[in-house]
Amino acid sequence: MKVIDLDVSELEPPEPYALAVQHLVSLPDESILNMIHRQEPFPLYQTADEMGFFHQTTFASEGVVHIYFWHKDDRAAADYLSKQELLG
């Protein structure tokens, strides 16, 4: 499983949203996008859903949020995240 890190934690809006959408459009099958942010990107959740992605958000520490995105039909990605204890 390929995990692609996208650190947008120091970018100002709307750059994190735009970069995430660009990465999602080209995200290969059997890959996970790990977006590292300082807050939850609420508008991105609906966009990702409409684009055919699931997401899971975890809070690593104060001001560090990891949002994992994967294709809705990618069972291997969901299994991988589950084994990493990133999915509830």
C-alpha positions in Angstrom: 0.0 0.0 0.0 1.4 3.4 -1.0 0.8 6.2 1.5 1.3 9.7 0.0 2.0 12.5 2.5 0.7 16.0 1.8 1.8 18.5 4.5 -0.3 21.6 4.2 0.1 22.6 7.9 1.8 25.9 7.1 -0.3 26.9 4.1 -3.1 29.5 4.2 -6.5 28.9 2.7 -7.4 28.1 0.0 -4.1 26.4 -0.8 -4.6 23.3 1.4 -8.0 22.6 -0.2 -6.7 23.2 -3.8 -3.7 21.0 -3.3 -5.7 18.2 -1.7 -8.2 18.2 -4.6 -5.3 18.1 -7.1 -3.8 15.1 -5.2 -7.2 13.3 -5.0 -7.8 13.7 -8.8 -4.6 11.9 -9.5 -4.5 9.5 -6.5 -3.7 6.0 -7.9 -5.7 2.9 -6.9 -4.4 1.1 -3.8 -3.0 4.4 -2.5 -3.9 6.6 0.5 -3.4 10.3 0.8 -2.3 11.4 4.2 -3.0 15.1 4.5 -1.3 16.7 7.4 -3.0 19.9 8.6 -3.3 22.1 11.6 -7.1 21.9 11.6 -9.9 19.8 10.1 -10.7 20.9 6.5 -14.5 20.6 6.7 -15.3 21.9 3.2 -12.9 19.3 1.8 -14.9 16.4 3.3 -17.9 16.9 1.1 -15.8 17.5 -2.0 -13.9 14.3 -1.4 -17.1 12.4 -0.8 -18.6 13.7 -4.1 -15.3 12.7 -5.8 -15.6 9.1 -4.6 -13.4 9.1 -1.5 -13.7 8.0 2.1 -11.8 9.8 4.8 -10.7 9.3 8.3 -9.4 12.1 10.6 -7.0 11.5 13.5 -5.6 14.1 15.9 -1.9 13.4 16.5 -1.3 16.2 18.9 -2.3 19.8 19.5 -2.4 21.5 16.1 -1.5 18.3 14.1 -4.4 16.6 12.2 -4.0 13.7 9.8 -6.7 13.2 7.3 -6.5 9.9 5.3 -8.3 9.7 2.0 -8.8 6.6 -0.1 -11.0 5.5 -3.0 -14.4 4.2 -1.8 -14.0 1.0 -3.7 -10.5 0.3 -2.4 -11.0 -2.3 0.3 -7.3 -2.9 0.5 -6.7 0.7 1.7 -9.5 0.4 4.3 -8.0 -2.9 5.5 -4.5 -1.3 5.7 -5.7 1.7 7.7 -7.6 -0.6 10.0 -4.5 -2.7 10.7 -2.6 0.5 11.4 -5.3 1.3 14.0 -6.2 4.5 12.1 -9.8 3.5 11.5 -12.3 3.2 14.3 
